[in-house]
Amino acid sequence: MKCIIITLLAFFTFLFLARSQDFNSMLDSGKTEFIKEFEEQDFTKAAYYLEKAVELNPNDAESRYYLAYAYSKMNSKDGKSMIDVDVELVLKSSEQLEKVNKLCPHYNKEIIVLDPYSKLTSEWGSLAMSYWHKNKIDSAKWAFAEGKKRGGFDDFVLSFNRKLLDACTQSAYLISSGDNFTIPLWYLQIVENYRKDVSVIDISLLNTKWYPHYLLKNKIASFDVTSQSLDSIEHGLWMDSLITINNFTWTVGPSFENKYLLRGDKLFLSLLNENQFKREIYFTIGFNENNRLSLTNYISSLIVVEKLTIESTNNNSEEDNLKTVRNILEISSLINKNSNDELEILDMIRYYIFYKIESYITLDDTTSAKKMIDLIDKFANEMEFPFLTENMKNYANYLRSLMKK
């Protein structure tokens, strides 16, 4: 009897190890497609391996996360094909992401780009834009509502993006970068009709063929070239060049590999030239400096957005700055602490506040600096919301040390 038990134990141990090896093999094979060169990636193959991995270990969150991304990439490999996404693949991706959030509410495995909560927002927002682009208004609103129901577009994300729109003046341009900004802004303007006077422009999507036409057709933006000429604009070699719009002259350098200017950057320049700075320009925070057309030295921080200020630096009063900081920090109570992306947004906000605090300290205005530190301690203190990087923690400690001098 003892021999039988030992034999059975050995058999099941062997079976478990073999199954575990098969699972790891399938997962690794699926993940491999994500690190190949763009042209060589085969996400149908990735999905095949990852489906096998999920069958072998249904409770593994990482394999489901990667499978969700594989379905997403099969649907739309990049922004060029966003307007042609298929609802069935969105549903398949969403189901995997929802399962990830149940299995592992604070997902701490490898991240491709977005965490599972943000990816839900992105998937359903992309589908909504696909419908919206085809003038299927009700279907677009359904996709947004479905995304919210399934875990995307949560209260913090929408509240934060309302603050972005609120910071913009009437009929301004808000240049956004990344799904975590652009897609919730679309939600607010399409579903809630919130601040539709602000023209939201996604800097990355300007590189596609469809998006500039969409902006022009819907009178969201205009360019200094004809509609027929939009498609002929391509990336190309670029050397530092002086650009003059009205009386403002600055040097635009290459935006890619120190020798190219991308199509999207050329169209952004075309938009600026057409606008002639008649409408004010704002940027979402955390913006990639390479996509700013070398305008960094003319950017003023308003904490939640950054403003292009070509004539003079923006000098809000202490009262205005404190009000802005309080308004944005008050919504930290809405943060989903299981979402790394939302915590990263909070860290970005704190960084811009710290930068403002440092400027106050430099001007020997320790009273204003202390008021801002007090607001951070009240609404977004380190104990409740730990900093995600050592650099941020060190920056906070450095400012506090200056205050003690």
N, C-alpha and C positions, 0 to 999 in steps of 0.2 A: 504493500500500500504506500509506504514511504517512497519507494522508487517511482511509483506512478505519479505521486504528487510532485516530486522533483522534476520528473520528465515533463509534466504539464507546465510547471513554472518556467522551465527552460524554453519550452515551445512558445509560450505566450510572451516571454521576454524577447525571444528572437523575432516574433511577429511584431511586437511593439517597436523594436529597434529598426526593423526593415521598413515598417510603415513611416517611422520618423525620418529615416534616410530618404525615402521616396518623397515625403512632404518637403523636406529641405531642398531636394533636387528640383522639384517642380517650382518652388518659390524662387529659388536662385535663377532658374531658367527664365521665369517670367520677368524678374527684375532686370535681367541682363539687357533686355530690349530697351529699357529706359536710359541706359548709359551709352548706347551706340550713337554713332553720328546720325544727325537728323534724317538724312536720306535713306539710311539703312534700317531705321526702326520699323519693326513689324508688330503692330499692336494687336493684330488678330492672333498672331502666334503667342504673344504675351498673355492674352486673355485665355487661350487654350491651356497653357501651363498653370496659370493662376486659378482657373476653374478647378483643375485637378487638385491643386494644393488645398483649396477650400473644401473639396469633397473629402480629402484625407484628414483635415483638421478644421472643422466648421467654426471652432471657437477661437481661431487665430485672427486677431484684428489686423495684423500687418498684411497678410495675404488678401484679405477683403479690401483693405485700403488700396493696395496696388491694383487689384482687379477693377475697382471703381475707376481708377485713373486709366487703366487700359481701355475700358469701355468708352471713357471720355475722349481719349485720343483716337480711338476708332471713329468716333463721331465727328470730331473736329481737332485736327492735329495742331492747329494754331488759329489765330484770329481771322485768317483769310477765309476759312470755311464756316465761321460761326453762324452765318445766316442760313446754312443748310443743315443744321443739326436735326437729328431724328429723335422724336419723342420716346420711342421704345428704348433706345440706347441711354437716353437721359434717365428713364425709369430704372433701368438695370444698374446704372452707376449710382443713382440715388439710393436704391435698396441696399447696396453694399455699404455705402457711407452711413446710412441709418443704423445698420447692423454694427458697424464699427463703433458708433457712438454709444450703443447699448452694451457691447462687450467691454469696451474700454473707454469710459467717458473722458478721461484725460489721456488721449493717445500720445504715447511717448516713444513710438518707434520711428523709423526713418520717414522723413517728409520729402515729398517730391517738390511741391511748390506751396500748396495751401494745406492747412489742417483740415480734418474731415468736416468741420462745421462750415468753414469758409468755402470749401469745395462744393458743398450743397448749395450755398448761395450762388456760386459761379455757374454750376450746372443749370439750375432753373432760370437764372438770369440770362444765360446765353440762349436758352430755348425761347424765353420771352422776347428777346431782341430779334430772334429769327422770325417769330410771328409778327412782331411789330414792324419789321422791315418789309414784310409781305402785306402790310396793312390789315392784318388779322388782329384787331384791337382786343376783342373779347378773349381770344386765345392767349394773347400776351398777358393780359391781366390774370387769366386762369393760371398760367405758368408761374407768375410771381406769387400768387396766393398759395399754390401747391408747394412751392419752395419754402414759403414761410411755415406752412403747416408741418412740413417734414423736417424742420430744424434749421433752415437758413433764415436770413433777414431777421435776426433777433433784435430785441429792444435796444441793446447797446449799439449795434451796428447802425440801425436806422437813426437813433438819437444823435450819434456822433456825426453822421453825414448830414443831418439837418443843421448841425452847428457849422459845418463847412459852407453850406449854402447861405446860412444866415450871415456869415462873415463877409459875403460878397455884396458889393453895391448893385443897384438896379441895372439889369441888362449886361452884367459883366460876363467875361469868359472865365470859366474855371477849367484849367488844364489838369486832367487827372492822369494818374499812372497806376495801373494794376487793378485787378478784379475787386480787391477789397474796398476800393473807392468807387470805381466807375459803376459797377453793377448795382450797389445800393442807391447810388445817385439816380440811376435810371428808374429804380423802383419808386423812389420818392416822387419823381416828376411824372411818371406814367400812372402809378396807382393812386397816389395822394394828391396829384396836381400841385405839388409843393415847389415853390420858387421856379416855375417854368420859364421865368424871364432870364434866368442864368443859363448860358450856353455851356453845357458840359462837353468837353472835348477829350477823348482818350488819346494820349500821345502815341501809344503803341499801335492802335488801330488805324492811325493815319497812314501806316505803312501798307495797309491793304488796299485793294481796288474798290471794294464796295462802300467802305465807310465814308470817304470824302464825298462821294455822290449822295449818300444818305444825308450827310450834314447839309449839303447844298440844297437838295430837294426839299428838306424839311425846314429850311431857313434857320438852321441852328448856327451855321457859320458860312462865311463867304471867302473866296480866294481871289487873288489878283490875276488868275488865269481862267479861261473859259472852261465850261463843263467838258467840252470835247477834248481839252488839253490835259485834263487831270490824269488820265491813265498813262500819258507819255512821260510823266515825271518819275524818274528812277534814281536810285542811289548812285553816287559817282564820286570820283576823286575830288578832293577839296583841300585847298590850302587856306591858311588864315586870310580872311577877306574883310575889308571894311564895308559895313552895311549902314546906310543912312535912311531913316524913316522920319519924315518931317525934319526937325532940327536935332534929332538924336542920332549919334553915330557910335557904333561899337564894333569890335572885332569878333567875327564868328569863326571859330575853329572847327576842325573835323570832329565828328561825334562818334566815329567807330574806327577802332584800330589806328587812331591818330592819322588817318589819311582819307577817310570817306565821310560824306554827309549822307545820311539815310533819306529815303523817300519821305518818311514821316517828318523829318526835320525840315526838309525843303518845303513841304506843304505847311508846316507850322510857320515858317518864314513868310510864305505866301499869304497866310492868314494875317500875320502881323502887318505886312505891307498893305494889304487891302483895308485893314482896320484903321491904320494910321494912328493907333493909340486913342481912338475916339471912345472905345469901350475899355474899361479897366480889365487888366489881366491878373488872374490869381492862379496859384498852383496848389495842389494837395501836398500835404507834408510828406517827408520821406522821398521826395522826388529825385529821380536819377539825374545827377548833374550833367551827364552827357547829353541829355535830351532837352536841355534848357537853352540851346543856342548861345552858349557862353554869356548868359545874362546874369550869372550868379551874383556879381558885384552890385546888381541893381535890384536885388530881392530884399524885401523887408518882412520879418516874421510877425505875423499876427496870432501866433500860438497855434491856432487850428488850421490856418492856411498861410501861404506866403504870397505877398503882393509884389508885382512888378512896379517899381517906383523909379521912373527915369529922370524925374526932375529934382527930387530931394528925398532924403530918407523919410520913412514914415515915423512920425513921433506921436504916438497915442499918449494921452495923459495917463498918469499913474492910476487914476480912478477907472479909466477905460480898460487898462491892462488887468487890473485886479478883477474887474467884472468879468472879463473874458476868461480868465483863469478859473474863477469860481464856477462860472457856467459850464465849462467843459469838465472840470473835475467832479462836479456834482453827479454826473451821469456814470461815474466809475462804479457806483453801486449796482448798475445794470450789467456789468461785465460778466460774461460766462468764464469763470476761472479755469474751466477745462479747455478753453480755446487759446492756444498759444498765439494765434494771430491777433486776437483781441487784446491779450496781454502785451503784445509787441506794439500795438497802437497806443496803449497807455504809456509804455516806455518812451515812445516817440514824443507824446504830449509832454511827459515829464522832462525830456531832454530840452525841448524848446522853452519850457518854463525855467529850467536851470540856466539856460543860455541868457534869458532875460534877467534872472537873478544876478548872474555874474556881471552883466552890464550895469546893473544898479550898484553892485559892490564897487566896481571900477570907478563909478561916479561918486563914491562915498555916500550913497543913499542907502544906508543899511536899514532904514525904517521900511522902505518899500520892499527891499530884499527879504526882510523878516516876515512881512505880511504874506508874501508869496510862499515862503517856506512853511508858514503856519497853515496855509490852505492845502498844501501838499500833505502835510502831517494829518490834517483833519479828514481829507477825502481820499487820499491815495498814498497812505503811508507804507513804508517798506515792510512792516510786519504783516500787513494784510495782503499787499501786492509786492512780493519780493522782486527786485530787479532781475532781469533775465541775463544780464551780462555783468562781469566784474567791472568793466569800464564805466557803466552807468553808476554802479555802487560807489566806485572810487570818485567819480565826478561829484556825486551828492556829498560824500564825506569831505571832499576838498572844499566845496562851497561852505559847508558848515564850519570847517576849520577857519576859513576866512572871516566868518561872522564873529568868531570868538576873539579875533585880534583887536 
